[in-house]
Amino acid sequence: MTSPGPWPAITGIAYGGDYNPEQWPRETWLEDMALMREAGVNFVSVGIFSWALLEPKEGLFEFAWLDDLLDLLHENGIGADLGTPTASPPAWFFAEHPDARVISREGHVMGFGSRGMASHSHPAYREAAVRIASALAERYGKHPAVKMWHIHNEYGVPVGEDYSPASVAAFRSWLQSTYSSLDALNDAWGTAFWGQRYEDWEHIGAPAVAPSVVNPAQRLDFARFTDDQLLECFKAERDAIRVHASQPITTNLMANQSYTTDLWHWAGEMDIIANDHYLTAADPNGHIGLALAADLTRSLAGGKPWILLEHSTSAVNWQPRNVAKRPKELIRNSMQHYARGADAVMFFQWRASRKGAEKFHSAMLPHAGTNSRVFREVVDLGAKLGAVAETQGSRVKADVAMLWDSVSIWAQRLEWRPSEDVEPTDTIRAYYEALWRDGVTTDFVHPEGDLSGYRLVVVPATYLLTRAAAENLTEFARKGGTVLVSFFSAAVDEHDAVHEGGFLAPLKELLGTTVEEYLPLREGVRAGISYGADAAVTLDGDVWQEDLALAGAEVKGTYLAGPGVGKAAITRNQVGEGTGWYVSTRLGAEDLRQIFADVYKDAGIVPPNPERDLEIVTRHGDNQDFVIAINHSDDAVAVNAAGTNLLTGEELAGEWELGAGDVAVIRAAAAPEGGGR
Ligand code: GAL
């Protein structure tokens, strides 16, 4: 077995996209090579959906077209990210193994003619996937064009949970190795409730749709099991490739856009972290969601450079309203990912497909051809990324971390919660947006992860919080850190059981309060709060209040209306050398900024507070800082940064104007002091 080679395998910032030449005649490939060179493309992902072409019959491989393609790419100086095509098994596979088809929670058997793997637990699928991955690695492990391996595609999308017999059997084995005894399982799942107690492993099934709500602990374990099964599939292919090939191996995560996988779990198994991100067209501030995705991806990479493996040049084709990007938006979006640590900027896809389900999806080379705004911007972006090649490997640092826990999100999203209006990812986004607007760069951490490098840790919507995580946060504060916790956090433990001592009990020492009762609000009811020293500020919450059982915390804000009127809404508590803040209602980003202003003081953070819609992030090189300024507004904005704009060659000093929608990458004249992280 060989060990993984280092990234970067591409010099400078890698640039390109998914390339599916099998959809086009050979002449088009030659045109593609010329146009890719014109656009500065140096890296493409190939073969991701090519299983039926590579293995047209079981065990019969046809590699000639891929030999030709990889040679052609190499001759043109373009590296390949070679996919294993296991997200889309061929028709022969399903004909031979009809029982390997996925069954949905509702009991529907998934048909063919789309994409999505077969049952992740079916032995025939696993065997066939490893066979094709191995065959590819044996043939191309030493090919000079191949710079990286790309396993499967977006694990968990479109297929996550599988209720087929193969999956149910694997779930039982998973439960046996997790719990060892039925007594332990019955206890963890609380099966005394509704008479669910099990006396035989064979009686346990997957949590399929039932007459009423299914045991939440069972559903949570099924989500964990699903994640484990998907990861086992990844590892099996990865290990098969590693026998023959030394290039780094990755898969494309969907950091905050698909929630099937436990991201931290995967990060430890990948040689380099790669992510796909698509703007939510309905969100007018989609660029803030993008920044969140990029920060989360960088955090999964432990701060090391990462790869943006897919995003779109303009509209996608799978949202309710597929809004086209406005001029220069594709450049701003790309540069945001780059600013937040990506050393590769890639799109889905190079050439727009004429046929099939994705013909209305944008591409680097659109249906309109080269005489189009999108292609001109693609060429411009290639030049820009070429101009910042020296920044490769530089890193972003943050003083603030936010917790991210996929398992808590899974748990909170189950049925019969106190209010359907509370969505964990909305809360995460609101807290993130407040920090973004203040110009504060944020990392993400696992609740039980290392917090020691941060001044402030934000805990939005961590409904499920283990005792170990609570101790981690409390210890961080005892040693001088500041923690800010949102409503509806630390309600349950890892089995979705309410914490002994009640809601928030594990954080009582940190926050100086627990929750006596949740007070969800009727639709449309507002929860005004008077906040600040002389109640000078009024904040506007909604959806939720809590009746807090104060145990030492200082009251910073009081409810002005709603069932909690007159009671504590926002609290601050001294613990050891640090502080714990608690916000017991839902607030929007602008109101949260008022609270953050005080929280920063406790944390010793001076927020840069840039002009509205100006995004500034610093990448730190070994001897040099690079300041990336992105103007998301329709007006020119003033920027204060001295150095050379690598995109134009201009020398900048003092205050200067960044044009509407423009981007600058400044090699800083000197490392910024304080606040410049
Ligand atoms: C991604 C997927 C690509 C393509 C793209 C379209 O989720 O990996 O293959 O379908 O969406 O936006």
Residues whose N, C-alpha, C, O or C-beta is under 5 A from the ligand:
A	BS01	GAL	E154 V316 F348
